[in-house]
Structures are given as C-alpha cells and as structure tokens.
Amino acid sequence: MNLDEKISLLSNSDNTVAYKALKELLEISSKSDEVYAYFDEFVAMMSNSNSYIRTRGLRLIAFNSKWDNENKINLVIDEYLTHIEDEKPITSRQCIKDTYIIAQNKPELTDKILESLQTFDKVYNDSMQKLIYQDRQKAIRQIQQNTW
C-alpha cells in the first residue's frame, strides 16, 4: 500500500483500520521525511468534527515536526495548541503528550508551548481533569528539563 492510500485511511469510518494506518505513518515519520509531504492534510484534520481524525492529524503534525524545514508548524502552532483543551479529553491528552516532540524539534516554539500548557481554562469531568492536569505537568517537566 502506498502513502496516498495510507493517508486516505486516516479518515476511514472503521477506527481499527484508521488506527493501523496511523501507526504505520507514525513509524515511517520517525525514520524519514516521506510523510511530511502530506503535512497540509494533517493541518486540515485538526479542524475535523471527528475527534479521532483530529487526534490523528495532531499526532502526525508532531511526529513530522522534525522534518519541517519549511516551518509550516510555526504557522499553525496556535491552532495546534488550542487542542490542549480540546472538547474531547482523549484528544486533549494526546495533544499534551506530543507537545514535547514539537518542543524538541522546534525549540523556537518552546516558550509558546509552555505558556499554553501552563494556562488552564477548560474544565473536564472529575476523572479526566486530574489526568489532564498530570499530563500537563509531565509535559512541562519534560520540556523544561529537555528530557528527550
């Protein structure tokens, strides 16, 4: 299966199929810049009404930040960071966990990322609120200590 086909599977209504494609694309992204060519599609996925699709787009943006020699992420970082407080807590948690990847690859965005992680506005239900708080604190520590 070629990259175009894998990218198209990211929006598949069968989440198992879409997740498998995501895992393969993340693996490729960790080793080469092949997937970076689809960066604009990942940016478009951030505003999808389906939280699973949003999460996939966010993850691929983070994983491809190391190949971003065109500084595309710098142009969309504000939108990306709004998902730290996504309406869906699972999307929020994944976004938070991946912020350190962007900070590692784009040190010029570190201050902006830290500021977003340190600002709390959204309130989730009790069980998720504590987890999201812990995720934020861990991400802040990782970024501040450069533990990558």
Phi, psi and omega in degrees: 000131181276174183298320179304317181293319179296318179298318181295332179288343180299336180256011181298140180290340175274105185297334177293317178296314182295320181294321177299317178297318178301312181302318179294319180291324176294321178297314178298317182297331180286344185246334184210171182266012183305318186282338181304332180301340182260012185309316182298328177292323178293322177298316179297326180295334181301332183257013179293146179290339179274121184294330178295318179293319176302313182299317179298316178298316180299316181297317182290328174297311181300312183292335179264003179297333180288342179260004188278072179281352177265000180058034178296323181295328179300329181282337184244007185299324180298315178295317179304312186291340176297337182281355170300331177241044178301153179298333178261120183299328179294319177295317178302311183299318181292320178300313180302313183297330183271354181298328181293332178296315179294316179300322179296317185272339182228071185303335180293346180261359186303312182299317180296319179295313180299318179301317179293322179291331184273351182261120182248118176238316187285140175245125178255174177296161190309314185294322182280328182303314182294317180297317180294320176300314180297319177300316180298314181297319179296315180297318178299313179299314181301315182291316181294327181267359183049051183269058175241000000 
